[in-house]
Each structure stands twice: as C-alpha cells, then as structure tokens.
C-alpha cells in the first residue's frame, strides 16, 4: 500500500523549473519550425506543387508545438504557485502553534 503523495515546496520549485525549461526548449523548436523557408527549388521542378502544402504543414506543426510550450509554461507557473501555497500554509500553521508554545 502506498504512503500517499509527499512533496515539499523545494521539490515543487525544482519541478517547476524543469517543466519551464522543457517549455522553453519547445518554444525554441517552434521558432525554428516557423523560420523554415521552402524555396521554389526545394523539391525540384516537379515537387514545386508540394512545397506550399509542406510549408502549411510546417507552420501548423510549429503552432501546435508552440501551444504545448505555452501549456508547459502555464503548468510550471501552477506548480510554482502550489509550492508557494504549501510554504505559506506551513508558515501559518507554525505561527499559529507558536501562540500556544509549540511549533518549534
């Protein structure tokens, strides 16, 4: 049987930074995708008809990656906020217990 979920504000701060880094890396990947240029000769004379469709797919994929990156950044903010809320709750409980001679 599991002992349940345990975490500290420091754990959440570390995890938040990791998630934010992943979001940043995905943002850079999306930017790289957006900057891809397909000239008329990229696929040769016969393949020119496909270049427009390929560019559309590249842009759509870059936008999807960008949305995931934004989601990860937002999630990282939520993790950081949870850690701060944990910290505030612990401080509040400690301050309350000090009123009664406890809470070290």
Helices and strands as residue ranges (DSSP letters): H 9-34, H 44-98
